[in-house]
Amino acid sequence: MASKHLGALAALAAGTLALSACGAGSSGSGGGAATGDGGGGNTVKVGIKFDQPGMGLKSGDQYTGFDVAVATYVAKELGKTPQFSEAPTPQRETLIKTGQVDYIVGTYSINDKRKQEISFAGPYFVADQDLLIRSDDASITGPDKLTGKKLCSVKGSTPAQKIKEKYPQVQLQEYDTYSKCVEELVNGTVDALTTDNTILAGYASQPQYKGQLKLVEKPVSDGRENYGVGLKKGDTAMCQKITDALTKMISSGEWQKAVDANLGPAGFTPGEGNPPKPAACS
Amino acid sequence: MGEVFANYDVFGAFFMTIRLAVLSAIGSLLLGTVLAVFRMSPVGLVRGIGAAYVNVVRNTPLTLITVFTMLGAHSNLGIRVADPASPTSVVDTAFRWGVIALTVYHAAFVCEALRSGVNTVPVGQAEAARSIGLTFAQNLRHVILPQAFRGAIVPLGNTLIALTKNTTVVAVIGVAEIAYLTAEVMENDPGLIVWLFLVVALGFVVLTLPVGLATTHFGRKLAVAR
């Protein structure tokens, strides 16, 4: 009995130690990088998506995707090493506001409501809402051929809301992740997956779906998604540096290379308005 | 807070939560009672089935069960719970599988709550009932279960409260309840997140607090005096 109690106590103590060590570590690096200028620390904390092939994907300890390439390029221009962490959609603003990340590159669309919470640099990419279908499906040639079809998207996402608004006669299945939608598309339960064409191209490029899926390449809604780099509200110095880095990335041809390498395998070419001209910081 | 109510259908979303909770509460009460009878059965094999169900389902995450109903049962096994030709088949399918998932999961807890109620009935009563010639079914129907339900009101209430809150899990298959609305608000209005959390928390207090109070009250009032 006594030894059992001792064991529990030891475990508790170890846990507390681990916790405190963790806290100290993160607050230390936070102090270094949050200042945002070249002098403080040589790592920069970057939020990316971990689950979007072609854009931001973590496999093992490797990070791949177009967003990752942009994030890495920006970090290099800032003279720092990027330290990646996951920035899931519902937490992005909070992560920036609390300084847990210095900037986020993760299919983050610039819009006015978000601008009230944080600031954006960019855009660095312009995405259209598109459809991903099975390669052998000839019946869907554009958004006007959707009547009677079943679509899939992520619950609550902008593309899902737009579909419900513009095509009320179309049935929409919603899941919490795109990978479930891709699964349903491949097994034939739904007829198309709809969201930003970048994300679709990423899934179509995955080796396990090679040749099975294709993009329709006709914009579903007129609203464009301008991807920006999210950062702390009002940090114009940081915003300017990131904007310069993005401009340089586009003009040097690195941008095109990153697009080809990450989204090219599915035969995807960026739509109208690409490459964009990053807007001035305010 | 007014902005949350003005721009989003909070009541509609909570109504969906209530629909899910009521239907799966009824379903899990029925299935749970059957399971509890299984677990008290004099036949060893039937007892084993009841015990296996409870131990497997109780230890499986609800999210996994929910996702399995759609990706496994619906898509791969082709089990249809709604007419595929109907114009609302996708929404109906997700809702019905959501109810089924919640029912299947909580039946295990209802079963255990009922068994705890059965334990409040002195064993002498079952023996007495048997000695006057009642069969196993008559024994359950007239002697054990009426007392067991009255003894199990509080644990059954706890299960109902847990079920109400667990309805948020079925948002993963796209049922438009309150967690689904939360995802929508976070996407469109990141500035409203704190208010939304307050509204959702308050909504669940409104839904579950009366259940807790009622079960405590009736648990005392209806307790079998011995």
HADDOCK unambig.tbl for C-alpha pairs under 7 A between the chains (distance, minus, plus):
assign (segid A and resid 90 and name CA) (segid B and resid 186 and name CA) 5.61 0.50 0.50
assign (segid A and resid 90 and name CA) (segid B and resid 187 and name CA) 6.80 0.50 0.50
assign (segid A and resid 93 and name CA) (segid B and resid 190 and name CA) 6.94 0.50 0.50
assign (segid A and resid 113 and name CA) (segid B and resid 189 and name CA) 6.06 0.50 0.50
assign (segid A and resid 114 and name CA) (segid B and resid 190 and name CA) 6.43 0.50 0.50
assign (segid A and resid 117 and name CA) (segid B and resid 191 and name CA) 6.51 0.50 0.50
assign (segid A and resid 155 and name CA) (segid B and resid 174 and name CA) 5.96 0.50 0.50
assign (segid A and resid 155 and name CA) (segid B and resid 180 and name CA) 6.62 0.50 0.50
assign (segid A and resid 155 and name CA) (segid B and resid 183 and name CA) 6.96 0.50 0.50
assign (segid A and resid 156 and name CA) (segid B and resid 180 and name CA) 6.52 0.50 0.50
assign (segid A and resid 156 and name CA) (segid B and resid 183 and name CA) 5.10 0.50 0.50
assign (segid A and resid 156 and name CA) (segid B and resid 184 and name CA) 3.92 0.50 0.50
assign (segid A and resid 156 and name CA) (segid B and resid 187 and name CA) 6.79 0.50 0.50
assign (segid A and resid 157 and name CA) (segid B and resid 184 and name CA) 6.46 0.50 0.50
assign (segid A and resid 157 and name CA) (segid B and resid 187 and name CA) 6.29 0.50 0.50
assign (segid A and resid 171 and name CA) (segid B and resid 88 and name CA) 6.92 0.50 0.50
assign (segid A and resid 171 and name CA) (segid B and resid 90 and name CA) 6.22 0.50 0.50
assign (segid A and resid 172 and name CA) (segid B and resid 90 and name CA) 6.72 0.50 0.50
assign (segid A and resid 173 and name CA) (segid B and resid 90 and name CA) 5.97 0.50 0.50
assign (segid A and resid 173 and name CA) (segid B and resid 174 and name CA) 6.56 0.50 0.50
assign (segid A and resid 174 and name CA) (segid B and resid 173 and name CA) 6.09 0.50 0.50
assign (segid A and resid 174 and name CA) (segid B and resid 174 and name CA) 4.41 0.50 0.50
assign (segid A and resid 175 and name CA) (segid B and resid 172 and name CA) 5.23 0.50 0.50
assign (segid A and resid 175 and name CA) (segid B and resid 173 and name CA) 4.78 0.50 0.50
assign (segid A and resid 175 and name CA) (segid B and resid 174 and name CA) 5.27 0.50 0.50
assign (segid A and resid 176 and name CA) (segid B and resid 172 and name CA) 4.79 0.50 0.50
assign (segid A and resid 176 and name CA) (segid B and resid 173 and name CA) 6.87 0.50 0.50
assign (segid A and resid 189 and name CA) (segid B and resid 75 and name CA) 5.90 0.50 0.50
